[in-house]
Amino acid sequence: MAKRFPKGLLFFAIALALLGTATWQTWNWWLTTTAPILSSPAQADAKPINLRVAPGTSAQEIGQDLASLGLIRSATAWSLWTRWTTFQDAKGGFQSGTYQLSKTQSLPEIASTIWTGKVTQLSFTIPEGWSIREMAQYFEQEGFFSAKDFLAAADQVSLAQYPWLPAASPVSGFPRLEGYLFPDTYQIASPAQPDAVIQQMLDRFEQVALPIYQQQKDKTLTLAQWVNLASIVEKEAVVPEERNRIAGVFTNRLEKGMPLASDPTVEYAFGIKQTPDRPLLYREVETPHPYNTYVNPGLPPAAIASPGKASLEATLNPENTDYLYFVARYDGTHVFSRTLAAHQAAQNTIHDQRDATKSLAQ
């Protein structure tokens, strides 16, 4: 008679088999749910995705955001992974910031990126000739921070760190750092803070611009006057070949005690943006204002924009010329004149050409 298999051993064998099956299924689930969404960077959906983790965001909230963006397959798997990571490193935690992630990354890779704080490096470019208000609007539009916060931070810079800066704005309501936030392309860790951005730009001015001024033996202009005049040259000069000549014209006018009569100073004073079809009006250039160089002789109270290196250098090396006037053509170049009569004739010619061109276009 055949021996019967003991019931206890049978149940044990079945239990082992079931446990093995469950273990394999669990492992297979884990491998599947933590794998990258996409297998190849060449796939259409493989473009980078930015994730913003605000300070105080919980691990669960991060997982939900990742799942909704299609970066991970399972918020449950994310929760299990974060618990394991926290168990291994109880003092660690997910770091706030902006992260550039991809669907080709696995869940553990994404988690490691956020846990270790490998934030995205933000890039921003400030062109030559921008005012601080234009910078503020740019940062707000790009989603860095509000224009209000940027302007407030610009007014709170310590003179102890930058003793060469003006102590206060010469005219109420106008930024005191105008002209000193150096135009360039920058990289900064995300999330960007207004004070960090301003410090980076002031540091660049100190590294690039300040030595140019300090190396001058015969300093006929103070640092503030230099930046001030260079900002006007920056706004007036469109083609590089004319930059030193324009600096020469303004230098001549200053030496003769003549008003600079610079359109950009009027635009800055009244927040006007003139165009070929909307030039400045006589009532605008005749309206009194500290920054209006048509009604006030000499330099305005402070700079009107951030000059680049070329305009700063041109202002210290103006062309030796006897020109006293210039008027803009509509191609970026200017007609330079020695006398007021020649200047007025050039203005009339340019205006007549503009009217003729508009008539042909209609």
Buried (B, 14 or more C-beta within 10 A) or exposed (E): EEEEEEEEEEEEEEEEEEEEEEEEEEEEEBEEBBBBBBEEEEEEEBEEBEBBBEEEBEBEEBBBBBBEBEBBBBBEBBBBBBEEBBEEEEEEBBBBBBBBBBBBBBBBEBBBBBBEBEBBEBEBEBBBBBBBBBBBBBBBEEEBBEBEBBBEBBEEBEEEEBEBBBEEBBBEEBBBBBBBBBBBEBEBBBBBBBBEBBBBBBEBBBEBBBEBBEEEEEEEBEBBBBBBBBBBBBBBBBEEEBBBBBBBBBBBBBEEEBBBBBBBBBBBBBEBEBEEEEEBEEEBBEBEBBBBBBBBEBBBBBBBBBBBBBBBBBBBEBBEBEBBBBBBBEEEEBBBBEEEEBBEBBBEEBEEEBEEEEEEEE
